[in-house]
Amino acid sequence: MNKNVVFTLCYVLSLPLCGQIEWGSVGTKYRYDRERANGNEIVFSILTMTVDRDTMINGKVCQVLVEENGDNAWNWYCDGTESIVYEEAGQVYYQYPESLEFHLLYDFNKGAGEDYQVDLFCPDSGLDGSYFSVQVDSTGFETVDGIELPTQYVRLIDSSGWWFSNTKIYENLGSVDHFFYEEEWFMTTLHDWVRGLRCYESSDGTLLRFGQEEDCDQLTSTLSETEIDLLLFPNPTSNEVNLHLSGVFSWRVLSTTGRELLKRDNNEGTASLSLGGLASGVYLIEIATAGQVFYKKVIKN
């Protein structure tokens, strides 16, 4: 059955199959896992953004999103700690900081095989006027804390046709990775990442946990590279980089704009990364092990 038909039936018949989530009510909170580098140590924290208030713009009831932490770590490339969005007929629009015009951010109505365009909106990003496509591969329902959420499984493709991310979009919540797609294109810095939705709490008290968290405010412990014996050499390199790490790990080579260039899972002990096919420049090596993620810069001559 067509996704839109299913959602319509759910709405009309009030079936439990439909998510019990409304878009953007005042008081709604989104909590994201965040990682920051402090020397050789990765510091974990929780980034909280909340729907602070409603405002009327051009006859539309809009929601003002604020970052409670107050350190500009989400929607990072745009100025300020507030953003304005509104939802209408299953489509969410975001206000551009400079032009103050609204552009499409999410389209919850799209079904398998359909796509829509999202413009890159942050000023001074060097990509103003560029866009990418959100391509819906399939749709379905996922149960989170007992609530079934209509879900789009999507690919993000930039304007040149380059794939740079797979993600899930939950109806009336948005992407499970980042609230704004722009953050999936860029890194906040080479050592600062928002790592995906941890918990969602609506104004009526509905709580959705998207990991193993019992307590949405309880931090993950911190490990240092020294404690897990992480070595990466030679650096700089003209071709091959050796990565030594105790235990099982995976690695990815990323460009400075966050594009995945190379990857390999299920390594153990030592791995050799061949950069011979890449142009000279600076790259980021992401190493994931034992529930922790570390980043190392490497220079290719």
Buried (B, 14 or more C-beta within 10 A) or exposed (E): EEBBEBBEBBEEEEEEEBBEBEBBBEEBBBBBBBBBBEEEBBBBBBBBBBBBEEEEEEEBEBBBBBBBBEEBBBBBBBEEBBBBBBBEEBBBBBBBBEEEEBBBBBBBBBBBEBBBEBBBBBEEBEBBEBEBBBBBEEBBBBEBEEBBBBBBBBBBBBBEEEEBBEBBBBBBBBBBBBBBBBBBBBBBEBBBBBBBBBBBBBBEEBEBBBEEBEEBEEEBEBBBBEEBEBEBEEEEBEBEBBBEBEEEBBBBBBBEBBBEEBEBEEBEEEBEBEBEEBEEEEBBBBBBBEEBBBBBEBBBE
